[in-house]
Amino acid sequence: MADEKTIKLKRRDFQDVLTDLDNGEFHNQLTELLPRVVKAVLETHKAGSLTITLSITTDSDRTVLVKPKVSTKLPTKSTHETVLFSDEEGGVHRHDPRQQAFKVVQMPKPNT
């Protein structure tokens, strides 16, 4: 007779369950992180990712504990080498500190 009393429930949509996790904070976090990943992908033309992990355990015959986790991998912009010159103390400079600077004099334009 226990079967006669069992109510057949409609399976809930995943998005409904997702908004229940961590009282809706997990959904808010995903909503904030997805545009960041998309923006970085568009800027760099490299792949990024947003990974959702749901760890599911139980503490009884009827309940489950769902712990959500999100991780992102943002693509990084390519960097280029920069030529710098070192001095005797190990400092670095854009211009060679051993080379004298030239004084630039602007010549007057000839009259035509």
C-alpha positions as CSV (number, residue, x, y, z in Angstrom):
1,M,0.0,0.0,0.0
2,A,3.0,2.3,0.3
3,D,3.0,2.5,-3.5
4,E,-0.5,3.7,-3.6
5,K,0.4,6.7,-1.4
6,T,3.5,7.6,-3.4
7,I,2.9,10.7,-5.4
8,K,4.4,10.7,-8.9
9,L,6.3,14.0,-9.2
10,K,7.3,15.5,-12.5
11,R,11.1,15.6,-12.9
12,R,12.4,19.2,-12.3
13,D,14.3,21.0,-15.0
14,F,18.0,21.3,-14.3
15,Q,17.9,25.1,-14.4
16,D,15.3,25.0,-11.6
17,V,17.6,22.9,-9.5
18,L,20.6,25.1,-10.4
19,T,18.9,28.2,-9.0
20,D,18.2,26.3,-5.8
21,L,21.9,25.6,-5.1
22,D,23.4,27.7,-2.4
23,N,20.2,29.7,-2.1
24,G,20.6,31.1,-5.6
25,E,24.1,32.4,-5.0
26,F,25.7,29.7,-7.3
27,H,23.5,30.8,-10.2
28,N,24.4,34.4,-9.5
29,Q,28.1,33.5,-9.6
30,L,27.7,31.7,-12.9
31,T,25.8,34.7,-14.3
32,E,28.7,36.9,-13.4
33,L,31.5,34.6,-14.6
34,L,30.2,33.6,-18.0
35,P,30.5,37.1,-19.6
36,R,34.0,37.4,-18.2
37,V,35.1,34.2,-20.0
38,V,33.3,35.2,-23.2
39,K,34.9,38.7,-23.2
40,A,38.4,37.2,-22.7
41,V,37.9,34.7,-25.5
42,L,36.8,37.5,-27.9
43,E,39.7,39.7,-26.9
44,T,42.4,37.0,-27.2
45,H,40.9,34.7,-29.9
46,K,42.0,31.8,-27.6
47,A,39.9,29.2,-25.8
48,G,38.6,29.7,-22.3
49,S,36.4,27.5,-20.1
50,L,33.8,27.6,-17.3
51,T,33.5,24.3,-15.5
52,I,30.6,23.4,-13.2
53,T,31.1,20.5,-10.8
54,L,28.3,19.2,-8.6
55,S,29.5,16.9,-5.9
56,I,26.6,14.7,-4.7
57,T,26.7,12.7,-1.5
58,T,24.0,11.3,0.9
59,D,23.5,11.3,4.6
60,S,20.3,9.2,4.6
61,D,18.1,7.0,2.5
62,R,16.1,9.9,1.1
63,T,18.3,13.0,1.0
64,V,21.3,14.0,-1.1
65,L,23.7,16.8,-0.4
66,V,24.7,18.8,-3.5
67,K,27.9,20.9,-3.3
68,P,28.4,23.1,-6.3
69,K,31.7,24.4,-7.5
70,V,32.7,26.6,-10.5
71,S,36.1,27.1,-12.0
72,T,37.1,29.3,-14.9
73,K,40.1,29.3,-17.2
74,L,40.5,32.7,-18.8
75,P,42.7,32.9,-21.9
76,T,45.6,35.3,-21.5
77,K,46.9,37.8,-24.0
78,S,50.1,37.1,-25.8
79,T,53.1,39.0,-24.6
80,H,56.2,40.0,-26.5
81,E,59.8,40.3,-25.5
82,T,61.1,43.8,-24.7
83,V,64.7,44.7,-25.2
84,L,66.2,46.4,-22.1
85,F,69.7,47.4,-21.2
86,S,71.3,46.7,-17.9
87,D,73.5,49.0,-15.9
88,E,76.3,48.0,-13.5
89,E,73.9,47.7,-10.5
90,G,71.6,45.3,-12.3
91,G,68.9,47.9,-13.1
92,V,67.2,47.8,-16.5
93,H,66.6,50.7,-18.9
94,R,64.9,51.2,-22.3
95,H,68.0,53.0,-23.6
96,D,71.6,51.9,-23.2
97,P,72.9,53.8,-20.1
98,R,76.5,53.6,-21.5
99,Q,75.6,55.4,-24.7
100,Q,75.6,59.2,-24.8
101,A,72.5,61.0,-25.7
102,F,72.5,63.0,-28.8
103,K,71.3,66.6,-28.7
104,V,68.8,67.0,-31.5
105,V,68.8,70.3,-33.2
106,Q,66.0,71.2,-35.6
107,M,67.3,72.8,-38.8
108,P,65.5,75.8,-40.2
109,K,63.5,75.1,-43.4
110,P,65.1,76.6,-46.5
111,N,63.2,79.4,-48.1
112,T,61.9,78.5,-51.5
